[in-house]
Amino acid sequence: MINVSCNTNRYEYEIRALVMGFYPGEELSYNIDEIYEQTELHGEASVRILIRLEDYDINVIIASNNTDTKIADKCVEIIGSKMYRDVLKKVLYRALSAHLKRELEWGTLTGVRPTKLPMKMLMDGCNADEAIAYMMQEYYCTFNKASLCTTVAATELRILNDIQFEKGYSIYIGIPFCPTVCTYCSFSSTPVSGIPGAESLMEDYVTALEKECKSVRDIYPDKSITSIYIGGGTPTALNETQLARLMDIVRENFPVDTVWEYTVEAGRPDSINEEKLRILKSGGVTRISVNPQTMKQDTLNSIGRKHTVEETVEAFKLARSLGFDNINMDLIAGLQGETVEDFEKTLEYIDELQPDSFTVHSLVVKRASMYRQQKEQLKNEADSADKAKDADSESAGVVDRMLTKAADYAVSSEYFPYYMYRQKNKAGLGDNPVLENVGYSKQGKEGIYNILIMEEKQTIIALGAGASSKIVTKNNDDDNDYRIERVANVKNIREYINRIDEMIERKKR
């Protein structure tokens, strides 16, 4: 138990995120406490962190095992300012780093979109070396992470300029159905297998989507549509008739032949067949995903993926034979029980199939997932060294080594990092700090929508249950100054269907 005591909750979010970076997997309590010097450990606490924030003074004490670390600093900005927050994070980071005698690769950065920092610098005229040096000096990033982040930002900026993002907007359509729900998934998704009335529910859902699509087709008459992305869930969980109807709805309401990119996240190999792929092709889809997550059969079985490794290969080759020349594959690093060697085997399949892009996600266990419950149960049952090892595949930096293997393979095979983000480990599980998810692609095969959703520089109109639109508006003539307003649809599928007129009215307002 990590006990944090501070005299204010003003910066609780930033403090929690940074402390959990150094103590992943630990429980954390945050208390408002005016007492600063009292460092005794209480209850189950193994570490006590005391933070005292005054207008211009920041003080941190860390106490554990009769060892205290004290760090103090001054700030030229009064409490409440952005500069004060940044100085606080640096002071807390230095204290934690000195106390534990280690560093975090991402330094003080705790947000999900670290590319925004070098992106702004590049747009302001700085070069890559200056951006890297700034991230290392101001945020304590390692050279490798600062370099990765800056490389991605430069690629994103080039693509954003090429597609003239400021003149367009994008469309997202969510299909919240899957053949089965993977144990690690925390998205709002309904399994169609074994659920009474699933076919009727999907029919009603597509009908509601049609109404919402019609309502927004002329929402920005002075802008063009940059990209269309149909995600989920698993869009190909729809049957052939429903999928064909969805393709017709999209074509009737949006100019699919003139967009820069039209993606359908086919996803699960067990939801893909030749007829569905032909429907997507004739519907104008230019990019699809065939997502194995892993090529180890035992892992697929344990996470609830009802398909085989061979079916993944067959689905990919079938898509290629039908003319799809932009296929992505998603992988997950850190699945329970997998070793670095297992991950290397998955990369061997990637090398054999040669997708146009692949994305490596570092597993983050969310509270809403079955995977978390399974993992906690395994840890509780671990009564031998072997079981303890199996209970946590993330130990000893396994995930980090997997990400390094993926990066090394990408370089050797001429895949380039083109987008990245970091997730929040809200569950507080895992023995690694939250690492990054990186998309690699062949030149010219980058996922445009992925860049747009990460950089938040273009409006995305999101349709479907649980979909959240982002309305992006410039505050002034500064290209880096944007205001973002979110308009969310209800998550429950039946509620979405029954309240579709209300969802439409929200967008109009």
VMD Tcl script that draws the C-alpha trace (Angstrom):
set ca {
  {0.00 0.00 0.00}
  {1.31 3.42 -1.01}
  {-0.04 6.20 1.19}
  {0.07 9.70 -0.31}
  {-0.69 12.66 1.94}
  {-0.96 16.15 0.49}
  {-2.38 19.42 1.75}
  {-4.54 19.78 -1.39}
  {-6.26 17.58 -3.97}
  {-5.61 20.10 -6.75}
  {-3.01 17.90 -8.44}
  {-4.24 14.50 -7.28}
  {-4.57 13.11 -10.81}
  {-1.00 14.01 -11.79}
  {0.41 12.78 -8.47}
  {-1.43 9.46 -8.66}
  {-0.34 8.81 -12.25}
  {3.32 9.51 -11.55}
  {3.46 7.52 -8.30}
  {1.81 4.53 -10.00}
  {4.49 4.75 -12.68}
  {7.08 3.96 -10.02}
  {4.89 1.56 -8.03}
  {2.84 -0.37 -10.66}
  {0.65 -3.05 -9.19}
  {0.46 -1.41 -5.77}
  {-2.67 -0.02 -4.13}
  {-2.59 3.72 -3.54}
  {-4.50 5.84 -1.04}
  {-4.62 9.64 -1.35}
  {-5.40 11.74 1.71}
  {-5.76 15.46 2.33}
  {-3.48 16.12 5.30}
  {-2.07 19.38 6.61}
  {0.57 17.53 8.68}
  {3.80 17.37 6.72}
  {6.68 16.11 8.87}
  {4.96 13.04 10.37}
  {6.46 10.19 8.32}
  {5.43 7.10 10.32}
  {3.86 4.34 8.26}
  {0.24 3.55 9.12}
  {-1.81 0.38 8.70}
  {-0.79 -1.65 5.66}
  {1.21 1.16 4.09}
  {4.71 0.15 2.96}
  {5.54 3.62 1.61}
  {4.39 7.05 2.71}
  {4.71 10.05 0.43}
  {4.14 13.47 1.96}
  {3.66 16.45 -0.33}
  {3.39 20.04 0.84}
  {2.38 22.63 -1.75}
  {2.59 26.36 -1.07}
  {2.22 29.19 -3.55}
  {5.90 29.17 -4.54}
  {7.33 26.20 -2.62}
  {7.09 22.45 -3.28}
  {8.28 19.88 -0.72}
  {8.24 16.08 -0.97}
  {9.20 13.48 1.64}
  {9.18 9.73 0.89}
  {9.42 7.31 3.82}
  {9.83 3.54 3.68}
  {11.82 0.99 5.72}
  {13.28 3.69 7.97}
  {14.64 5.52 4.92}
  {13.55 9.06 4.14}
  {14.12 11.01 0.93}
  {13.49 14.76 0.93}
  {13.30 16.99 -2.12}
  {12.26 20.65 -2.24}
  {12.10 23.26 -5.00}
  {10.73 26.70 -5.73}
  {8.54 27.80 -8.60}
  {8.34 31.26 -10.13}
  {4.66 30.67 -10.90}
  {1.96 30.63 -8.24}
  {0.06 27.44 -7.42}
  {-2.63 26.67 -10.00}
  {-0.55 27.47 -13.09}
  {0.64 25.00 -15.69}
  {4.28 25.79 -14.90}
  {3.68 25.05 -11.21}
  {2.16 21.67 -12.14}
  {5.15 20.81 -14.32}
  {7.61 21.76 -11.57}
  {5.64 19.67 -9.06}
  {5.88 16.61 -11.32}
  {9.63 17.14 -11.74}
  {10.17 17.46 -7.97}
  {8.06 14.37 -7.26}
  {9.84 12.47 -10.02}
  {13.29 13.36 -8.66}
  {12.25 12.27 -5.18}
  {10.83 8.94 -6.36}
  {13.78 8.30 -8.65}
  {16.30 9.04 -5.87}
  {14.39 6.94 -3.35}
  {14.04 3.90 -5.62}
  {17.30 4.46 -7.53}
  {15.68 4.04 -10.92}
  {14.09 6.07 -13.68}
  {11.04 5.87 -15.92}
  {11.57 5.79 -19.66}
  {8.77 8.29 -20.17}
  {9.95 10.50 -17.33}
  {7.26 12.79 -15.94}
  {4.91 12.33 -18.91}
  {1.65 10.76 -17.76}
  {-0.74 11.68 -20.60}
  {-1.94 9.36 -23.33}
  {-0.72 11.55 -26.21}
  {2.97 12.38 -25.71}
  {3.39 13.13 -29.44}
  {1.56 16.42 -28.94}
  {4.70 17.94 -27.38}
  {7.12 17.40 -30.29}
  {4.26 18.01 -32.76}
  {3.79 21.54 -31.40}
  {7.54 22.20 -31.50}
  {7.84 20.96 -35.09}
  {4.88 23.11 -36.12}
  {6.58 26.10 -34.47}
  {9.69 25.58 -36.59}
  {11.96 23.55 -34.30}
  {13.90 20.63 -35.73}
  {13.78 17.04 -34.49}
  {17.00 17.28 -32.45}
  {15.68 20.30 -30.58}
  {12.40 18.50 -29.82}
  {14.23 15.42 -28.53}
  {16.55 17.49 -26.34}
  {13.61 19.43 -24.92}
  {11.71 16.27 -23.97}
  {14.79 14.84 -22.27}
  {15.55 18.03 -20.36}
  {12.06 19.19 -19.40}
  {10.27 15.85 -18.96}
  {13.17 13.50 -18.13}
  {12.34 11.16 -21.05}
  {15.02 8.75 -22.19}
  {16.59 9.38 -25.58}
  {14.87 6.30 -27.05}
  {11.36 7.41 -26.05}
  {11.93 11.05 -26.98}
  {13.29 9.95 -30.34}
  {10.37 7.56 -30.99}
  {7.87 10.22 -30.05}
  {9.49 12.85 -32.27}
  {9.80 10.47 -35.23}
  {6.09 9.64 -34.98}
  {5.17 13.32 -34.65}
  {7.16 14.21 -37.78}
  {5.42 11.46 -39.77}
  {2.01 12.51 -38.48}
  {2.66 16.14 -39.33}
  {3.68 15.26 -42.89}
  {0.53 13.20 -43.41}
  {-1.75 15.79 -41.81}
  {-0.39 18.42 -44.17}
  {-0.74 16.12 -47.18}
  {-4.42 15.44 -46.51}
  {-5.17 19.10 -45.64}
  {-6.84 18.02 -42.41}
  {-8.10 21.49 -41.54}
  {-10.44 21.45 -44.56}
  {-12.18 18.22 -43.60}
  {-13.78 16.08 -40.92}
  {-14.07 12.33 -40.39}
  {-16.79 9.79 -39.66}
  {-16.62 6.99 -37.09}
  {-19.29 4.27 -37.00}
  {-19.32 1.87 -34.06}
  {-20.58 -1.71 -34.29}
  {-20.73 -2.95 -30.66}
  {-21.00 -6.68 -31.42}
  {-18.41 -9.47 -31.30}
  {-18.50 -13.24 -31.91}
  {-17.40 -13.59 -28.27}
  {-15.93 -11.10 -25.81}
  {-12.18 -11.41 -25.16}
  {-11.30 -11.66 -21.48}
  {-9.08 -8.55 -21.51}
  {-11.68 -6.37 -23.26}
  {-13.35 -3.49 -21.40}
  {-15.14 -2.00 -24.42}
  {-18.91 -1.93 -24.59}
  {-19.53 -4.95 -26.78}
  {-22.21 -7.65 -26.97}
  {-21.34 -11.26 -27.91}
  {-23.64 -12.50 -30.67}
  {-23.05 -16.20 -30.09}
  {-25.50 -17.78 -27.70}
  {-27.44 -14.56 -27.00}
  {-31.21 -14.92 -27.59}
  {-32.50 -12.36 -30.06}
  {-29.05 -11.27 -31.23}
  {-29.99 -11.24 -34.93}
  {-33.06 -9.10 -34.29}
  {-31.06 -6.75 -32.08}
  {-28.45 -6.26 -34.80}
  {-31.17 -5.57 -37.38}
  {-32.70 -2.90 -35.15}
  {-29.25 -1.46 -34.47}
  {-28.45 -1.06 -38.18}
  {-31.83 0.64 -38.66}
  {-31.01 3.15 -35.92}
  {-27.55 3.72 -37.45}
  {-29.16 4.46 -40.81}
  {-31.25 7.20 -39.22}
  {-28.21 8.70 -37.50}
  {-26.12 8.57 -40.70}
  {-28.83 10.42 -42.63}
  {-29.00 13.08 -39.94}
  {-25.32 14.04 -40.25}
  {-24.62 13.62 -43.97}
  {-24.89 17.39 -44.55}
  {-23.64 18.50 -41.13}
  {-20.63 20.36 -42.61}
  {-21.57 21.44 -46.15}
  {-18.41 23.53 -46.44}
  {-16.05 20.67 -45.51}
  {-15.07 17.40 -47.16}
  {-14.90 14.01 -45.47}
  {-11.30 12.93 -44.92}
  {-11.81 9.39 -43.64}
  {-14.46 6.87 -42.64}
  {-13.74 4.30 -39.95}
  {-16.06 1.47 -38.96}
  {-14.90 -0.07 -35.70}
  {-16.28 -1.96 -32.77}
  {-16.62 -4.45 -31.35}
  {-16.22 -6.38 -34.55}
  {-18.10 -4.96 -37.57}
  {-17.89 -8.32 -39.37}
  {-19.89 -9.89 -36.52}
  {-22.85 -8.64 -38.57}
  {-24.18 -11.31 -40.92}
  {-23.77 -10.94 -44.68}
  {-27.17 -9.29 -45.21}
  {-26.66 -6.80 -42.39}
  {-23.11 -6.00 -43.49}
  {-24.25 -5.38 -47.08}
  {-26.99 -3.12 -45.78}
  {-24.47 -1.19 -43.69}
  {-22.24 -0.71 -46.74}
  {-25.22 0.61 -48.70}
  {-26.13 3.02 -45.89}
  {-22.60 4.42 -45.77}
  {-22.39 4.81 -49.55}
  {-25.81 6.49 -49.74}
  {-24.88 9.09 -47.11}
  {-21.15 9.70 -47.50}
  {-18.83 10.13 -50.54}
  {-16.86 6.89 -50.05}
  {-15.13 7.16 -53.43}
  {-13.41 10.46 -52.65}
  {-12.26 9.99 -49.05}
  {-8.56 9.54 -48.32}
  {-9.24 6.32 -46.41}
  {-12.19 4.01 -45.71}
  {-11.41 1.46 -43.00}
  {-13.40 -1.46 -41.62}
  {-11.94 -3.18 -38.60}
  {-12.74 -6.74 -39.66}
  {-10.78 -7.82 -36.62}
  {-11.64 -11.32 -35.54}
  {-10.62 -14.00 -38.08}
  {-13.59 -16.15 -37.00}
  {-15.95 -13.42 -38.24}
  {-14.40 -13.19 -41.72}
  {-15.40 -15.15 -44.81}
  {-15.13 -14.64 -48.56}
  {-18.64 -13.24 -48.99}
  {-18.14 -10.62 -46.28}
  {-14.79 -9.58 -47.75}
  {-16.39 -9.21 -51.18}
  {-19.15 -7.07 -49.63}
  {-16.53 -4.78 -48.07}
  {-14.59 -4.57 -51.33}
  {-17.64 -3.69 -53.41}
  {-18.66 -1.18 -50.73}
  {-15.52 0.87 -51.40}
  {-13.52 -0.11 -48.31}
  {-9.81 0.58 -48.84}
  {-8.30 -0.62 -45.55}
  {-9.12 -3.49 -43.19}
  {-7.72 -5.09 -40.06}
  {-7.24 -8.80 -39.44}
  {-6.26 -8.91 -35.78}
  {-4.66 -12.03 -34.32}
  {-3.45 -10.40 -31.04}
  {-1.14 -13.42 -30.72}
  {-0.14 -16.42 -32.80}
  {0.11 -18.75 -29.81}
  {-2.88 -21.09 -29.77}
  {-2.88 -21.71 -26.01}
  {-3.11 -17.97 -25.40}
  {-5.93 -17.55 -27.93}
  {-7.87 -20.23 -26.08}
  {-7.28 -18.67 -22.66}
  {-8.37 -15.15 -23.68}
  {-11.59 -16.30 -25.31}
  {-10.64 -15.98 -28.97}
  {-12.60 -18.75 -30.69}
  {-10.35 -19.15 -33.69}
  {-7.11 -20.87 -34.56}
  {-3.77 -19.53 -35.70}
  {-4.39 -21.22 -39.05}
  {-7.71 -19.37 -39.46}
  {-5.90 -16.06 -38.97}
  {-3.44 -16.93 -41.73}
  {-6.25 -18.12 -44.01}
  {-8.33 -14.95 -43.44}
  {-5.35 -12.74 -44.21}
  {-4.43 -14.61 -47.40}
  {-8.06 -14.61 -48.52}
  {-8.24 -10.84 -48.13}
  {-5.04 -10.46 -50.12}
  {-6.37 -12.68 -52.91}
  {-9.48 -10.49 -53.17}
  {-7.41 -7.37 -53.76}
  {-7.10 -5.74 -50.34}
  {-3.76 -3.96 -50.51}
  {-3.88 -2.18 -47.14}
  {-4.26 -4.67 -44.27}
  {-3.37 -4.03 -40.63}
  {-2.75 -6.63 -37.93}
  {-2.99 -5.90 -34.17}
  {-0.73 -7.63 -31.64}
  {-0.74 -7.51 -27.84}
  {2.47 -7.61 -25.84}
  {2.15 -8.97 -22.30}
  {-0.66 -11.48 -22.56}
  {-0.71 -13.75 -19.54}
  {1.77 -16.62 -19.68}
  {3.52 -15.45 -22.85}
  {7.29 -15.19 -22.99}
  {9.48 -13.01 -25.16}
  {10.11 -16.12 -27.29}
  {6.34 -16.54 -27.79}
  {6.11 -12.95 -28.96}
  {9.02 -13.48 -31.34}
  {7.11 -16.42 -32.86}
  {4.16 -14.10 -33.48}
  {6.51 -11.64 -35.19}
  {7.70 -14.48 -37.42}
  {4.13 -14.86 -38.68}
  {4.02 -11.10 -39.31}
  {7.22 -11.43 -41.32}
  {5.72 -14.26 -43.36}
  {2.40 -12.53 -44.08}
  {3.82 -9.02 -44.57}
  {0.78 -6.93 -43.62}
  {0.90 -3.33 -44.75}
  {0.90 -2.22 -41.13}
  {0.87 -3.74 -37.69}
  {0.11 -2.26 -34.31}
  {1.66 -3.43 -31.04}
  {-0.42 -2.81 -27.92}
  {1.11 -3.15 -24.46}
  {-1.52 -4.87 -22.37}
  {-3.21 -2.72 -19.75}
  {-5.66 -4.54 -17.51}
  {-8.87 -2.54 -17.07}
  {-11.25 -2.87 -14.15}
  {-14.15 -3.92 -16.37}
  {-12.40 -6.92 -17.91}
  {-12.71 -10.62 -17.03}
  {-8.94 -10.80 -17.52}
  {-8.39 -8.77 -14.37}
  {-10.44 -11.21 -12.30}
  {-8.59 -14.18 -13.79}
  {-5.24 -12.57 -13.14}
  {-6.03 -11.71 -9.54}
  {-7.26 -15.26 -8.95}
  {-4.06 -16.73 -10.37}
  {-1.98 -14.49 -8.14}
  {-3.99 -15.54 -5.11}
  {-3.55 -19.19 -6.00}
  {0.17 -18.89 -6.72}
  {1.66 -21.29 -4.18}
  {4.85 -22.18 -5.99}
  {7.58 -20.37 -7.90}
  {6.30 -21.74 -11.21}
  {2.72 -20.63 -10.55}
  {3.86 -17.21 -9.43}
  {5.83 -16.83 -12.63}
  {2.86 -17.90 -14.76}
  {0.55 -15.55 -12.90}
  {2.33 -12.47 -14.14}
  {3.97 -12.52 -17.56}
  {4.82 -8.83 -17.17}
  {7.49 -9.43 -14.52}
  {11.14 -8.59 -15.08}
  {10.37 -6.19 -17.93}
  {8.96 -8.85 -20.28}
  {6.55 -6.40 -21.94}
  {9.31 -3.86 -22.46}
  {11.49 -6.49 -24.13}
  {8.59 -7.48 -26.36}
  {8.15 -3.87 -27.48}
  {11.87 -3.66 -28.19}
  {11.68 -6.85 -30.29}
  {8.81 -5.35 -32.29}
  {10.70 -2.09 -32.84}
  {13.84 -3.96 -33.94}
  {11.84 -6.11 -36.34}
  {10.11 -3.04 -37.77}
  {13.45 -1.37 -38.53}
  {14.86 -4.49 -40.18}
  {11.76 -4.97 -42.35}
  {11.21 -1.33 -43.37}
  {8.15 -0.67 -41.25}
  {8.10 2.85 -39.80}
  {6.39 4.08 -36.60}
  {3.58 6.40 -37.65}
  {1.34 6.76 -34.59}
  {1.46 5.97 -30.90}
  {-0.36 6.49 -27.65}
  {-0.24 5.39 -24.04}
  {-3.06 3.89 -22.03}
  {-4.08 4.51 -18.45}
  {-3.62 1.59 -16.08}
  {-6.74 2.40 -14.09}
  {-6.77 -1.03 -12.51}
  {-3.31 -0.53 -11.06}
  {-2.24 -4.04 -12.06}
  {0.96 -5.21 -13.69}
  {4.60 -5.00 -12.74}
  {5.54 -2.48 -15.42}
  {4.72 1.19 -15.78}
  {2.20 1.80 -18.55}
  {4.09 1.57 -21.82}
  {3.24 2.75 -25.30}
  {1.18 1.32 -28.15}
  {2.86 1.86 -31.51}
  {1.58 1.54 -35.07}
  {4.16 0.57 -37.70}
  {3.51 0.73 -41.43}
  {5.08 0.44 -44.83}
  {5.64 3.78 -46.55}
  {2.32 5.16 -47.78}
  {0.19 2.65 -45.84}
  {-0.23 4.64 -42.65}
  {-3.67 4.60 -41.00}
  {-4.93 8.14 -41.49}
  {-7.85 7.84 -39.07}
  {-5.49 6.60 -36.34}
  {-3.45 9.78 -36.67}
  {-6.54 12.00 -36.66}
  {-8.02 10.42 -33.54}
  {-4.72 10.68 -31.67}
  {-3.77 14.24 -32.55}
  {-7.28 15.68 -32.08}
  {-6.85 18.34 -34.73}
  {-9.91 17.42 -36.80}
  {-13.59 16.99 -35.94}
  {-14.72 13.36 -35.83}
  {-18.46 12.72 -35.97}
  {-19.06 9.42 -34.18}
  {-22.18 7.34 -34.78}
  {-23.51 4.35 -32.89}
  {-23.90 3.15 -29.30}
  {-21.14 4.43 -27.05}
  {-19.60 6.54 -29.81}
  {-18.22 9.92 -28.74}
  {-17.93 12.74 -31.27}
  {-15.10 15.26 -30.95}
  {-15.91 18.72 -32.24}
  {-12.62 20.55 -32.83}
  {-12.61 24.33 -33.18}
  {-9.71 26.76 -33.46}
  {-9.70 29.32 -30.68}
  {-7.81 31.88 -32.77}
  {-5.34 32.06 -35.64}
  {-2.80 29.94 -33.72}
  {-2.58 26.53 -35.44}
  {-1.84 24.90 -32.08}
  {-4.75 26.38 -30.13}
  {-7.82 24.15 -30.37}
  {-10.95 23.69 -28.31}
  {-12.48 20.21 -28.16}
  {-16.10 19.51 -27.26}
  {-17.31 15.93 -26.83}
  {-20.81 14.69 -27.69}
  {-21.41 11.15 -26.48}
  {-24.08 8.63 -27.43}
  {-25.47 6.29 -24.78}
  {-23.56 2.99 -24.45}
  {-26.44 0.58 -23.98}
  {-27.48 -0.80 -27.38}
  {-31.21 -0.96 -26.68}
  {-31.13 2.50 -25.14}
  {-29.36 3.79 -28.24}
  {-32.01 2.24 -30.49}
  {-34.90 3.57 -28.41}
  {-33.38 7.03 -27.98}
  {-31.90 7.55 -31.44}
  {-33.82 10.81 -31.96}
  {-32.26 12.15 -28.76}
  {-28.76 11.16 -29.98}
  {-29.38 13.02 -33.22}
  {-30.64 16.10 -31.39}
  {-27.49 16.15 -29.22}
  {-25.34 16.44 -32.33}
  {-27.49 19.15 -33.82}
  {-27.13 21.23 -30.66}
}
mol new
graphics top color blue
foreach p $ca { graphics top sphere $p radius 0.5 }
foreach p [lrange $ca 0 end-1] q [lrange $ca 1 end] { graphics top cylinder $p $q radius 0.2 }
display resetview
